[in-house]
Amino acid sequence: MKIFPEFNFLINSIFNFRIPGVSENTPVPECTRPKFQPILEPSYNFAIGNIFRRPFFRAFHGHGPLTVVQIDAHIDWRDEVNGVTEGYSSTMRRASELPWIDRLIQMGMRGTGSARREEVEAAKAYGAELITAMEIQDRGVDWVLNLIPDGTACLVTIDCDGLDPSIMPAVNAPAPGGLTYRHVTNLLHGLSRKVKVVGFDLVELAPEKDVNELTAWTAARIIYNMIGALVRSKHVTHKDKGG
């Protein structure tokens, strides 16, 4: 049975570290229906950042309201960097401007760069929930899950640097004190039981920095957990699963 036929190509891409024919300017069509949409994206030599996260969010036009659940070391709320408003430090700010996204829950925060005072103030003024990695470690994943009403439609976005570099070393901006593999998989399984996950992406894996393919294998295991959790989710119908 093919649960998510598109994953054949996408999982392979995480080991090949290339997606033929895809660039930052490649258009991503809007979803014709709110089925599960996975996107994986490696980083390329510092140059691209999370090129898919912006069109990924925009592809859900007409399918709101959506809650974005983000795992990341950075809040990504810069309005612009050197005149660039669509860079990798601005993705969540741009997401906040999309009318079909009505809530941002951001966790794993501990990095600098996109978290100057003005960015934190802008995020809080919007209503974004900024949850540090330390809070997750102290309060647990269930505390986060309790913030989200049952049945909510969610987009889940994971930046590899949201996890601790001891298990995700291949990132461009490593920060100690990140989330563990268990934190992330518990969150994905908890979300799949509680809400309807309609989209998932995994971004900013820098393959040239990997150590014994540890990051690639950790990322793959996270993806497998996401698929397995969704297969068992009461919120995902047979039609959504592509069967």
C-alpha positions in Angstrom: 0.0 0.0 0.0 1.3 3.4 -0.9 0.6 5.7 2.0 2.5 8.8 0.8 3.8 8.0 -2.7 5.6 11.4 -2.9 7.9 10.3 -0.1 9.8 7.9 -2.4 11.4 10.8 -4.1 11.7 13.1 -1.1 13.3 10.6 1.3 15.9 9.8 -1.4 16.7 13.5 -1.7 17.9 13.7 1.9 20.6 11.2 1.1 21.5 12.5 -2.3 21.4 16.1 -1.0 20.0 17.5 -4.2 16.6 18.0 -5.7 16.9 18.0 -9.5 15.2 20.9 -11.3 14.4 22.8 -8.1 15.7 26.2 -7.3 14.6 29.2 -5.2 12.5 30.4 -8.1 10.7 27.1 -8.7 6.9 27.8 -8.3 5.1 25.6 -5.8 1.4 25.1 -6.8 -1.3 25.7 -4.3 -2.7 22.6 -2.7 -5.9 21.4 -4.4 -7.1 19.9 -1.2 -5.8 19.9 2.4 -4.0 16.5 2.1 -0.7 15.9 3.8 2.1 17.8 2.1 5.8 16.9 3.0 8.8 18.9 1.9 12.4 18.2 2.6 15.2 20.6 1.8 18.9 20.4 2.4 21.1 23.5 2.6 23.6 24.1 -0.1 27.0 25.6 1.0 25.4 28.3 3.1 23.7 29.8 0.1 20.1 28.9 0.1 18.8 28.5 3.6 15.2 27.3 3.8 14.1 28.1 0.3 11.1 25.8 0.5 9.6 27.1 3.8 8.1 30.2 2.2 6.4 28.6 -0.8 5.5 25.7 1.5 3.5 28.0 3.7 2.0 29.9 0.7 0.9 26.7 -1.0 -1.8 26.3 1.7 -3.7 29.4 0.4 -7.4 28.8 1.0 -6.9 26.0 3.5 -6.8 28.0 6.8 -7.0 28.7 9.5 -3.7 27.0 10.2 -1.4 26.8 13.2 2.3 26.6 12.5 4.4 24.5 14.9 8.0 25.3 14.4 11.2 23.7 15.9 14.1 26.0 15.4 17.1 27.5 17.3 16.1 30.9 15.8 12.8 32.8 15.7 13.4 34.0 12.0 11.5 37.3 12.5 13.9 39.7 10.8 11.9 42.0 8.5 14.9 42.3 6.2 18.6 41.6 6.1 20.6 43.9 3.8 17.5 44.8 1.9 16.4 41.1 1.4 12.9 40.5 2.8 12.6 36.8 1.8 15.8 35.5 3.3 16.1 32.6 5.7 16.0 34.9 8.8 12.6 36.3 7.8 10.5 33.2 7.1 8.3 33.3 10.2 7.7 37.0 9.9 6.6 36.4 6.3 4.4 33.5 7.5 2.7 35.8 10.0 1.6 38.0 7.2 -0.3 35.2 5.4 -4.1 35.4 6.2 -4.6 31.6 6.3 -2.0 31.3 9.1 -3.5 32.5 12.4 -1.1 31.2 15.0 2.6 30.5 15.4 4.0 28.3 18.1 7.8 28.4 18.0 10.0 26.2 20.1 13.6 25.3 20.7 14.7 28.9 20.7 18.2 29.7 21.9 20.1 31.2 19.0 21.0 34.8 18.2 20.7 36.7 14.9 17.0 36.8 14.2 16.2 37.5 17.8 17.2 41.1 18.4 14.9 43.1 20.7 12.9 44.5 17.8 12.2 41.0 16.3 11.2 39.6 19.7 8.8 42.6 20.2 7.3 42.1 16.7 6.8 38.4 17.3 5.1 39.0 20.6 3.0 41.8 19.2 1.7 39.3 16.6 1.0 36.8 19.3 3.7 34.2 18.5 4.4 31.9 21.3 8.2 31.8 21.7 9.3 28.8 23.7 12.9 28.3 24.6 14.7 24.9 24.4 15.2 25.2 28.2 11.5 25.5 28.8 10.9 22.3 26.8 13.6 20.6 28.8 12.1 21.8 32.1 8.4 21.5 31.3 8.2 18.7 28.8 6.5 18.2 25.4 3.1 17.6 26.9 3.0 21.2 28.1 3.4 22.4 24.5 0.7 20.0 23.3 -1.7 21.3 25.8 -1.4 24.7 24.2 -3.0 23.5 21.0 -6.8 22.7 20.8 -7.8 19.2 19.6 -8.4 18.9 15.9 -6.5 22.0 14.9 -5.0 22.0 11.4 -1.3 22.3 11.8 1.8 22.8 9.6 4.9 21.4 11.3 8.2 22.9 10.3 11.6 21.6 11.6 14.9 23.4 11.2 17.7 20.9 11.8 19.4 23.4 14.1 16.4 23.2 16.5 17.9 19.9 17.7 21.0 19.7 19.7 24.2 19.6 17.6 25.3 16.4 19.4 22.7 14.6 17.2 22.3 17.1 14.4 25.8 18.5 13.8 25.4 19.2 10.0 23.8 22.7 10.3 25.1 26.1 9.4 24.3 27.7 12.8 24.8 25.1 15.6 23.8 26.1 19.1 24.3 23.9 22.2 21.4 23.1 24.4 18.9 22.1 21.7 16.0 19.6 21.7 16.7 15.9 21.8 15.6 13.3 19.4 13.1 12.1 22.0 11.6 15.6 22.4 11.0 15.8 18.7 9.5 12.4 18.1 7.3 12.7 21.2 6.1 16.0 19.8 5.3 14.5 16.4 3.4 11.6 17.8 1.6 13.8 20.3 0.6 16.2 17.5 -0.6 13.4 15.3 -2.9 12.1 18.1 -4.3 15.5 18.9 -4.4 17.6 15.8 -4.6 17.3 12.0 -1.1 17.7 10.6 -1.6 18.9 7.0 2.0 19.7 6.1 5.5 18.9 7.3 8.9 20.2 6.2 12.5 19.6 7.4 15.0 22.3 6.4 18.6 23.5 6.7 20.5 20.3 6.7 24.1 21.1 5.5 25.5 17.7 4.3 29.1 18.8 3.9 29.2 19.3 7.7 27.9 15.9 8.7 29.7 13.5 11.0 29.4 9.8 10.1 26.1 10.6 8.4 24.6 11.2 11.9 22.5 14.2 10.9 21.2 12.4 7.8 20.1 9.3 9.7 18.6 11.4 12.5 16.6 13.4 10.0 15.5 10.2 8.2 14.3 8.7 11.5 12.3 11.9 12.3 10.6 11.6 8.9 9.8 8.0 9.4 8.3 8.8 12.8 6.2 11.5 11.2 4.9 9.1 8.5 4.2 6.3 11.1 2.4 8.7 13.4 0.2 10.0 10.6 -0.7 6.5 9.4 -2.1 5.9 12.9 -3.7 9.3 13.3 -7.5 9.5 13.6 -7.3 12.9 12.1 -5.9 11.7 8.8 -8.4 10.0 6.5 -7.7 7.3 3.9 -8.1 9.9 1.2 -5.5 12.2 2.9 -3.1 9.3 3.1 -3.2 8.9 -0.7 -4.5 5.4 -0.6 
